[in-house]
Amino acid sequence: MTEVVTDDLPELWTHEPHVHLAFKPGDSVAAIETNATPGFQGSKSDAPDLLLERSERFAQLQEMLYANSLSGDTRKVLLVLQGMDTAGKGGIVKHVVGAGNPQGIQYANFGKPTEEELAHDFLWRIERKVPTPGHVGVFDRSHYEDVLIVRVHDLVAPEVWSTRYDTINDFEKRLTLDGTTIVKVAMFVSLDEQKKRLAERLDRPDKFWKYNPADVDERLLWPRYQEAYQAMLERTSTDLAPWHVIPCDRKWYARLAVTELLIEALEGLDLSWPAADFDVEAEKKRLAGA
Amino acid sequence: MTEVVTDDLPELWTHEPHVHLAFKPGDSVAAIETNATPGFQGSKSDAPDLLLERSERFAQLQEMLYANSLSGDTRKVLLVLQGMDTAGKGGIVKHVVGAGNPQGIQYANFGKPTEEELAHDFLWRIERKVPTPGHVGVFDRSHYEDVLIVRVHDLVAPEVWSTRYDTINDFEKRLTLDGTTIVKVAMFVSLDEQKKRLAERLDRPDKFWKYNPADVDERLLWPRYQEAYQAMLERTSTDLAPWHVIPCDRKWYARLAVTELLIEALEGLDLSWPAADFDVEAEKKRLAGA
């Protein structure tokens, strides 16, 4: 069995990203500096090479997690992405998670619930998509929609959504006890940056498909969303499954930061390549004669 | 709406790969030159740059397929990978399919069937994993296991497996009529190359997890597998879903070839970016005021 050489955090980071990004009691959504780059002392020009290098580290760890599942390790990682429209969830999926091997990645997207989904408890559709052993799962939106858009648009009564924070904490505790490391990422852009990004979608025919007229209506509800995000962070950032708040006006920063959060989560599992469950020397002889 | 500029096939290919790789009646599995590079006039040193360039083309088309599904296009692509151990299925998943966006990729792996799966018809577990609209699905092994390993190891009676070729053709016809473009890829390595690759797995502790002592036993059954592959190719290479035979002693060739087959399949759909289903100018004004 070989030991894993753990790469050190690149010097361009002053601290492990979670130190700066973890939501802390008292933090205010209204006060998030969405164009900041907490903990990172490099610049945009450093980003492409660094992302490539750290993506390879992520991919290596992800493969190691998968390899271990073949010999019975049931652990898995779940990345939960929440954020306003244009915050860059899609970019994280494409440029961060996309560095992994499709064999070990499980992607799930939670849009408007179907009739069948609505006929069940709000966690029913979520349960069906939790990652299986050895996988890195990604939720592109998640069960948190049920305390965000649902709360803002009064889609259920306050007596209903208000119970969901505790329900979610119980659910995530159960996943954690089952061997899931949960990495929760809340992505924030400024209203100005959002306007810029929506305008770009309207300027480029290859981006029309990403534009939804409802996005403009949602902008007008930003104060209510802020309130909903604030409650979400306060009530569901737990020791087992803390929230990270990512400033996303600079896409390159958000991608670097989430890559590091995934690497931290995977390194926390102390993975190594699984030992052979066969006699290596005997197999070499058998192979030579076959 | 913008027209898609279709990249031309790179000059290093003399023909579109399917011309050389499509299985033709009379072709013999025993005669496959596994170290050949049919239709490719470049060399190994050309491969990395070319794969990168063509992977981007694949990723662009894959995203376009996904984008169209959001406005109701139900088409999808299914890549079926079959091949002996070490032929390089995993490398295709990682290095070819991995260039796509996890949002639009659906990966499924078919190993030894579970008890629940065995309690159903052999296509039951397959049906559950066929790609949904807008996606590129990948089958890492597939329903063809049921006429390969199952036939070679007499896991069901000949009266049973012998009916499956027609059943599979009917099934694939149904998928095709439902808008699925099926790309079937049979991957072959020589026994010598296989021995080399298995030996490497035994030499590298980071590869032990990919080694299975049963692989050596399967080598001894190669003549029976050849016979089973021959029957599979002859009986299930149809106009709607033809087989491609990929020589895989050179991994770089196999990856380039499968990338081109996927690009061909996607280009065959004549995709373009979907038109806006909203009034672009009106939205620009609305956004400016929001």
Chai-1 contact restraints between the chains, C-beta under 6 A:
chainA,res_idxA,chainB,res_idxB,connection_type,confidence,min_distance_angstrom,max_distance_angstrom,comment,restraint_id
A,T2,B,P205,contact,1.0,0.0,6.0,A-B,restraint_1
A,A67,B,W209,contact,1.0,0.0,6.0,A-B,restraint_2
A,L70,B,W209,contact,1.0,0.0,6.0,A-B,restraint_3
A,V93,B,P102,contact,1.0,0.0,6.0,A-B,restraint_4
A,V93,B,Q103,contact,1.0,0.0,6.0,A-B,restraint_5
A,K94,B,N101,contact,1.0,0.0,6.0,A-B,restraint_6
A,V97,B,P102,contact,1.0,0.0,6.0,A-B,restraint_7
A,G98,B,N101,contact,1.0,0.0,6.0,A-B,restraint_8
A,G98,B,P102,contact,1.0,0.0,6.0,A-B,restraint_9
A,N101,B,K94,contact,1.0,0.0,6.0,A-B,restraint_10
A,N101,B,G98,contact,1.0,0.0,6.0,A-B,restraint_11
A,P102,B,V93,contact,1.0,0.0,6.0,A-B,restraint_12
A,P102,B,V97,contact,1.0,0.0,6.0,A-B,restraint_13
A,P102,B,G98,contact,1.0,0.0,6.0,A-B,restraint_14
A,P102,B,I105,contact,1.0,0.0,6.0,A-B,restraint_15
A,P102,B,Y107,contact,1.0,0.0,6.0,A-B,restraint_16
A,Q103,B,V93,contact,1.0,0.0,6.0,A-B,restraint_17
A,I105,B,P102,contact,1.0,0.0,6.0,A-B,restraint_18
A,Y107,B,P102,contact,1.0,0.0,6.0,A-B,restraint_19
A,L198,B,L287,contact,1.0,0.0,6.0,A-B,restraint_20
A,L202,B,V280,contact,1.0,0.0,6.0,A-B,restraint_21
A,L202,B,E283,contact,1.0,0.0,6.0,A-B,restraint_22
A,L202,B,K284,contact,1.0,0.0,6.0,A-B,restraint_23
A,P205,B,M1,contact,1.0,0.0,6.0,A-B,restraint_24
A,P205,B,T2,contact,1.0,0.0,6.0,A-B,restraint_25
A,P205,B,W273,contact,1.0,0.0,6.0,A-B,restraint_26
A,D206,B,W273,contact,1.0,0.0,6.0,A-B,restraint_27
A,F208,B,A276,contact,1.0,0.0,6.0,A-B,restraint_28
A,W209,B,A67,contact,1.0,0.0,6.0,A-B,restraint_29
A,W209,B,L70,contact,1.0,0.0,6.0,A-B,restraint_30
A,W209,B,P274,contact,1.0,0.0,6.0,A-B,restraint_31
A,P213,B,F278,contact,1.0,0.0,6.0,A-B,restraint_32
A,P213,B,E283,contact,1.0,0.0,6.0,A-B,restraint_33
A,V216,B,R286,contact,1.0,0.0,6.0,A-B,restraint_34
A,V216,B,L287,contact,1.0,0.0,6.0,A-B,restraint_35
A,V216,B,A290,contact,1.0,0.0,6.0,A-B,restraint_36
A,R219,B,A290,contact,1.0,0.0,6.0,A-B,restraint_37
A,W273,B,P205,contact,1.0,0.0,6.0,A-B,restraint_38
A,W273,B,D206,contact,1.0,0.0,6.0,A-B,restraint_39
A,P274,B,W209,contact,1.0,0.0,6.0,A-B,restraint_40
A,A276,B,F208,contact,1.0,0.0,6.0,A-B,restraint_41
A,F278,B,P213,contact,1.0,0.0,6.0,A-B,restraint_42
A,V280,B,L202,contact,1.0,0.0,6.0,A-B,restraint_43
A,E283,B,L202,contact,1.0,0.0,6.0,A-B,restraint_44
A,E283,B,P213,contact,1.0,0.0,6.0,A-B,restraint_45
A,K284,B,L202,contact,1.0,0.0,6.0,A-B,restraint_46
A,R286,B,V216,contact,1.0,0.0,6.0,A-B,restraint_47
A,L287,B,L198,contact,1.0,0.0,6.0,A-B,restraint_48
A,L287,B,V216,contact,1.0,0.0,6.0,A-B,restraint_49
A,A290,B,V216,contact,1.0,0.0,6.0,A-B,restraint_50
A,A290,B,R219,contact,1.0,0.0,6.0,A-B,restraint_51
